[in-house]
Amino acid sequence: MDAVFKRYCQIADVVAETFGPRCEAVVHDLSQPENSVVYVANGNVTGRAVGQSFDHLVRQVLMNKDFKEDRAVNYMFETPD
């Protein structure tokens, strides 16, 4: 994993720890869309895992009118269960 992503993984851990076990933080490498997920903190929330694609991210976040300045924050996602 690239050193840049390792720094973001540490931030993801802090976010997840700050907001608790129902908060998932995911780090994506958007240069690899087929397996963009490089790190997941609290992956038990949605079942997301390293190596998955960013399909959900594109549909619900990147194409959202609220996506600004190359980031998306505080968006909600509900799983069927």
ChimeraX attribute file (.defattr): number of C-alpha atoms within 10 A of each C-alpha:
attribute: neighborCount
match mode: 1-to-1
recipient: residues
	/A:1	7
	/A:2	8
	/A:3	8
	/A:4	8
	/A:5	15
	/A:6	14
	/A:7	10
	/A:8	16
	/A:9	20
	/A:10	14
	/A:11	15
	/A:12	20
	/A:13	17
	/A:14	14
	/A:15	15
	/A:16	20
	/A:17	16
	/A:18	10
	/A:19	10
	/A:20	11
	/A:21	13
	/A:22	13
	/A:23	17
	/A:24	22
	/A:25	22
	/A:26	20
	/A:27	19
	/A:28	23
	/A:29	16
	/A:30	14
	/A:31	8
	/A:32	13
	/A:33	15
	/A:34	13
	/A:35	17
	/A:36	20
	/A:37	20
	/A:38	21
	/A:39	24
	/A:40	20
	/A:41	23
	/A:42	21
	/A:43	18
	/A:44	13
	/A:45	14
	/A:46	15
	/A:47	10
	/A:48	18
	/A:49	17
	/A:50	15
	/A:51	15
	/A:52	14
	/A:53	20
	/A:54	18
	/A:55	14
	/A:56	10
	/A:57	15
	/A:58	12
	/A:59	10
	/A:60	14
	/A:61	18
	/A:62	17
	/A:63	10
	/A:64	12
	/A:65	8
	/A:66	12
	/A:67	14
	/A:68	10
	/A:69	6
	/A:70	6
	/A:71	9
	/A:72	13
	/A:73	9
	/A:74	5
	/A:75	9
	/A:76	8
	/A:77	11
	/A:78	7
	/A:79	7
	/A:80	5
	/A:81	4
